[in-house]
Amino acid sequence: MEEFKGKVAVVTGGGSGIGRALALALAREGARVIVADVDEAAMETVAREARGHGVEALAVRADVSDLGQVQALADQAWRAVGGVHVLCNNAGVAAWGGLERATHRDWQWVLGVNLWGVIHGVEAFVPRMIAGGQRGHIVNTASMAGLIASQGLGVYNTSKYAVVGLSETLAKDLKPYGIGVSVLCPMGVETRIRDSERSRPAALRNEPGAESPAVELIGRYLAPDTVAGMVLAAIRRGELYVITHDEGLEPLRRRFERMQRSILERGKA
Ligand SMILES: NC(=O)c1ccc[n+]([C@@H]2O[C@H](COP(=O)([O-])OP(=O)(O)OC[C@H]3O[C@@H](n4cnc5c(N)ncnc54)[C@H](O)[C@@H]3O)[C@@H](O)[C@H]2O)c1
C-alpha cells in the first residue's frame, strides 16, 4: 500500500503513546481514522487531534481482550466508513517480575490484551477485509521482547513472541489476498507503558504488594512519532519486520548464533 489518502485506518490502543502517534501520522497522510481504546477521554482527544488534520475521525471504546467488543468495533467501522484498509492491532500492556512470581491474573491480563487482542483483531477484521476485495495492511505491535527474552519480562515476552509468530504466519496467509502484514518490534519508546496498571481491570488486579518494579530497558527511548514514521514507511514498502532500534542488532545476532551453534556443533565434544 503506497497511498493513505482517503483510506480508513483503525488503531487499537490509539489513545496514548505509539497508537496515538500512529493514528495522527495516518491522519496527517489523509487517512480517515478510528481510534479504539479503553480510555475514553484519551481516545476522544486523539480523534479530535486527528480531525485537526482535516480528516474524519471516530473514537470507539473497545476492550481488545473481549471478542464481542472487537467485533462491534469492526461493525461500526464498516457501518460508518464502509471498510477498513489499515488495521493496527496495537493495544498492549506490561506486567513486570520473574516468572516464578507471576500470578494467574498477570497471565490472564497480559495475554488477554497483548495476544488475544491481536487474535480478536484478526478474527473480526480479516474476513471482512478479504471480502471487501481491496488491498490492505495489518500492523501488529509486538516488541523487541518478542524476539529477545529479558529477565523479569517473561509474561510480556510470552505474549510478544506469540504476536511475532502469528504475524509471520499471517503475512504468508494473506499474501494471496493483497493484504500486507508488518510486525512492529521496538525497544524503548517514550510512552505510558510503565504505567500500564492504570488500565488493568479490577477483577485482574493482584493483591497489594504483589507488584514488581518496571524493568529498565537497554538502549535509547525513541519518540512515538519516530516509530510511527517507521511503521508508515514499512507499510509503503510492504516490509514484515519493523525493527526500530539499531541496538537490537547485537542481541539478535547473539540469539541467532546460539541457535546456529546448536546445529553446527551438535554432537561435538
Ligand atoms: N513503550 C515501549 O517502550 C514499547 C516497546 C515495545 C513495544 N511496545 C508496545 O507498544 C504498544 C503500545 O503501547 P505504548 O508503549 O504506546 O503504551 P501506552 O500505555 O502509552 O499506550 C497503550 C494504550 O493501550 C490502551 N489499552 C490498554 N489496555 C487496553 C485494552 N484492553 N483494550 C484497548 N486498549 C487498551 C491504553 O489505554 C493506552 O491508551 C503495546 O502493544 C506495547 O506492548 C511498547
Ligand as a Chemical Component Dictionary entry (heavy atoms), coordinates in Angstrom:
data_LIG
# 
_chem_comp.id                   LIG 
_chem_comp.type                 NON-POLYMER 
_chem_comp.pdbx_formal_charge   0 
_chem_comp.three_letter_code    LIG 
# 
loop_
_chem_comp_atom.comp_id 
_chem_comp_atom.atom_id 
_chem_comp_atom.alt_atom_id 
_chem_comp_atom.type_symbol 
_chem_comp_atom.charge 
_chem_comp_atom.model_Cartn_x 
_chem_comp_atom.model_Cartn_y 
_chem_comp_atom.model_Cartn_z 
_chem_comp_atom.pdbx_ordinal 
LIG N1  N1  N 0  6.784  1.877  25.006 1  
LIG C1  C1  C 0  7.638  0.924  24.767 2  
LIG O1  O1  O 0  8.814  1.002  25.194 3  
LIG C2  C2  C 0  7.220  -0.260 23.947 4  
LIG C3  C3  C 0  8.230  -1.100 23.444 5  
LIG C4  C4  C 0  7.849  -2.197 22.689 6  
LIG C5  C5  C 0  6.501  -2.449 22.424 7  
LIG N2  N2  N 1  5.545  -1.620 22.932 8  
LIG C6  C6  C 0  4.144  -1.928 22.629 9  
LIG O2  O2  O 0  3.523  -0.808 22.059 10 
LIG C7  C7  C 0  2.107  -0.900 22.207 11 
LIG C8  C8  C 0  1.543  0.429  22.655 12 
LIG O3  O3  O 0  1.987  0.715  23.968 13 
LIG P1  P1  P 0  2.566  2.137  24.394 14 
LIG O4  O4  O 0  4.008  1.955  24.677 15 
LIG O5  O5  O -1 2.137  3.172  23.441 16 
LIG O6  O6  O 0  1.865  2.289  25.816 17 
LIG P2  P2  P 0  0.744  3.305  26.372 18 
LIG O7  O7  O 0  0.458  2.806  27.731 19 
LIG O8  O8  O 0  1.209  4.711  26.214 20 
LIG O9  O9  O 0  -0.497 3.065  25.403 21 
LIG C9  C9  C 0  -1.232 1.862  25.420 22 
LIG C10 C10 C 0  -2.697 2.164  25.107 23 
LIG O10 O10 O 0  -3.415 0.917  25.101 24 
LIG C11 C11 C 0  -4.644 1.101  25.796 25 
LIG N3  N3  N 0  -5.140 -0.180 26.300 26 
LIG C12 C12 C 0  -4.726 -0.886 27.386 27 
LIG N4  N4  N 0  -5.481 -1.983 27.551 28 
LIG C13 C13 C 0  -6.376 -1.985 26.527 29 
LIG C14 C14 C 0  -7.428 -2.872 26.160 30 
LIG N5  N5  N 0  -7.706 -3.957 26.866 31 
LIG N6  N6  N 0  -8.148 -2.582 25.051 32 
LIG C15 C15 C 0  -7.890 -1.455 24.324 33 
LIG N7  N7  N 0  -6.919 -0.580 24.644 34 
LIG C16 C16 C 0  -6.171 -0.850 25.731 35 
LIG C17 C17 C 0  -4.302 2.066  26.918 36 
LIG O11 O11 O 0  -5.464 2.695  27.448 37 
LIG C18 C18 C 0  -3.371 3.037  26.183 38 
LIG O12 O12 O 0  -4.091 4.094  25.586 39 
LIG C19 C19 C 0  1.887  -2.044 23.187 40 
LIG O13 O13 O 0  1.484  -3.211 22.473 41 
LIG C20 C20 C 0  3.253  -2.244 23.810 42 
LIG O14 O14 O 0  3.420  -3.558 24.294 43 
LIG C21 C21 C 0  5.873  -0.540 23.682 44 
# 
loop_
_chem_comp_bond.comp_id 
_chem_comp_bond.atom_id_1 
_chem_comp_bond.atom_id_2 
_chem_comp_bond.value_order 
_chem_comp_bond.pdbx_ordinal 
LIG N1  C1  SING 1  
LIG C1  O1  DOUB 2  
LIG C1  C2  SING 3  
LIG C2  C3  SING 4  
LIG C2  C21 DOUB 5  
LIG C3  C4  DOUB 6  
LIG C4  C5  SING 7  
LIG C5  N2  DOUB 8  
LIG N2  C6  SING 9  
LIG N2  C21 SING 10 
LIG C6  O2  SING 11 
LIG C6  C20 SING 12 
LIG O2  C7  SING 13 
LIG C7  C8  SING 14 
LIG C7  C19 SING 15 
LIG C8  O3  SING 16 
LIG O3  P1  SING 17 
LIG P1  O4  DOUB 18 
LIG P1  O5  SING 19 
LIG P1  O6  SING 20 
LIG O6  P2  SING 21 
LIG P2  O7  DOUB 22 
LIG P2  O8  SING 23 
LIG P2  O9  SING 24 
LIG O9  C9  SING 25 
LIG C9  C10 SING 26 
LIG C10 O10 SING 27 
LIG C10 C18 SING 28 
LIG O10 C11 SING 29 
LIG C11 N3  SING 30 
LIG C11 C17 SING 31 
LIG N3  C12 SING 32 
LIG N3  C16 SING 33 
LIG C12 N4  DOUB 34 
LIG N4  C13 SING 35 
LIG C13 C14 SING 36 
LIG C13 C16 DOUB 37 
LIG C14 N5  SING 38 
LIG C14 N6  DOUB 39 
LIG N6  C15 SING 40 
LIG C15 N7  DOUB 41 
LIG N7  C16 SING 42 
LIG C17 O11 SING 43 
LIG C17 C18 SING 44 
LIG C18 O12 SING 45 
LIG C19 O13 SING 46 
LIG C19 C20 SING 47 
LIG C20 O14 SING 48 
# 
